[in-house]
Each structure stands twice: as structure tokens, then as C-alpha cells.
Amino acid sequence: MNKKSPNFALEKNEDPIGALAFTDFSNPSPALTGEDAERFIRNMEEIERKVKEPPKQPKTRAEIENEISVKKMLYEFQERELEKLKEEIKKLEELHAKTKED
């Protein structure tokens, strides 16, 4: 490991920029317990959730126009499907009425 690593301190008195960990493994490392451990886990879960969420940015004009276009197409498709369903119901009702007469 490079002695000038910006992320790890090789000695206790070293002051690297942004040190993430002290790498002297001759002493046992401390472990979080109780409320400290629970708070650490909650904070890490919150950070992970925020990282996974896309940033909330206002939609551009092109995105809005595209969304409108897609929604209109979906609406028209569903409208046609409803008309087909109405026709099927009408035919079934007519068939049902004929079977009652017979």
C-alpha cells in the first residue's frame, strides 16, 4: 500500500486528507453496540436510499411533450379496448336474450 495514500492513515500521528481508516491492526478495532450501532445502520440505510433515488429535477419541455404524447396514445388505446368490451357485452346480452326465448 502506498504510504502517501489519501484514504488510509498508516500511523496514528499521520494526517492524510480524507482518511477513512487507521490501518494499524495490532490493536483490536472498536465495534459499535446498542443505540450507536442502530443509529449507524439507520443512517447508512437512509444514505443508500438517497443514493438510489433519482434526483428530483423539473421536467424539460421536451420531456413533458413526450409524456403528453404517450399518455394520449395510451388513452386512445384504452378507449378502443373499452369500445371492444362494450361490443362484446352487447353481443353476449343479445345471445342471453335469445337463449331465454328458446
Phi, psi and omega in degrees: 000139180294130181294336181262025181301131181284348186255345183229139176266124180275335180231155181299326184271358177288150179229066180290152178291126176069033181303129179264331185203152172267126189261021175275104184268010178288335176253146178294144180278146180290152179237141177282142177222164174062223183297325179297317180294317179297317179296319178300314181296317178300316180297318180293320178296320178296318179296315179299318179298316180295323180292322182286333180288136174290146180296142181277105179237147178297146180287146176280166179301318180296319179296319179295314180298319179296316180296319177300314181299314180296316180297321178296317178297317179297318179299313181297320178298313181293327177297316177297319179298320177296319178297318177298317180296319177298317180296318179297318178297316180299315180296318179295321178295320178295317179296320179296318179296322179294319182292333177289324181290328185286000000 
